[in-house]
Amino acid sequence: MDRPKEFAEHRFIGDKRTQVVYDLDAPTRDDSVIAELVASQNVATFGPDTLPEAHNRGYRLRSA
């Protein structure tokens, strides 16, 4: 699936409410969860757009 257009340049987005980070390139990505997150406007992005940077900010990768 394609990334949400608002985050076309980002691989990792975080949920500010739960401190969970989602990999938009993951083959097991749940598009309904991503759509709800984007609609909630509680999204964090990371610079650089890497998992270690998300971890540095206290986010943890969503487990499958």
URPE-V190554 format. One record per residue. N is the residue number from 1. RES is the residue in one small letter. PHI is phi as a letter, one per 20 degrees, with the letter a starting at -180 (NA if undefined). PSI is psi as a letter, one per 30 degrees, with the letter a starting at -180 (999 if undefined). OMEGA is omega in whole degrees, -180 to 180 (NA if undefined). Layout:
# URPE-V190554
n & res & phi & psi & omega
N & RES & PHI & PSI & OMEGA
N & RES & PHI & PSI & OMEGA
This chain:
# URPE-V190554
n & res & phi & psi & omega
1 & m & NA & l & 178
2 & d & e & l & 175
3 & r & f & l & 174
4 & p & g & k & -173
5 & k & g & f & 179
6 & e & f & f & -175
7 & f & c & h & -178
8 & a & f & f & -178
9 & e & e & g & -178
10 & h & d & k & 174
11 & r & e & e & -177
12 & f & d & k & 173
13 & i & c & k & -177
14 & g & d & l & 175
15 & d & e & j & -178
16 & k & f & f & -177
17 & r & f & e & -174
18 & t & d & f & -178
19 & q & m & h & 177
20 & v & d & k & 178
21 & v & d & k & -179
22 & y & d & k & 176
23 & d & e & j & -177
24 & l & f & f & 178
25 & d & e & g & -178
26 & a & f & k & -180
27 & p & f & f & -179
28 & t & d & g & -178
29 & r & g & k & 178
30 & d & e & j & -175
31 & d & f & f & 179
32 & s & f & e & 177
33 & v & f & e & 179
34 & i & f & e & 179
35 & a & f & e & 178
36 & e & f & e & 179
37 & l & f & e & 180
38 & v & f & e & 180
39 & a & f & e & -179
40 & s & f & f & -178
41 & q & m & g & 176
42 & n & d & h & -174
43 & v & d & k & 173
44 & a & d & k & 171
45 & t & d & l & -172
46 & f & c & k & 177
47 & g & c & j & 5
48 & p & f & l & -176
49 & d & e & i & -177
50 & t & c & l & 177
51 & l & f & e & 177
52 & p & g & e & 178
53 & e & f & e & 176
54 & a & f & e & 177
55 & h & f & e & 179
56 & n & f & f & 180
57 & r & e & g & 175
58 & g & n & g & 179
59 & y & e & k & 177
60 & r & c & k & -178
61 & l & f & k & 177
62 & r & f & k & 176
63 & s & e & k & -175
64 & a & f & 999 & NA
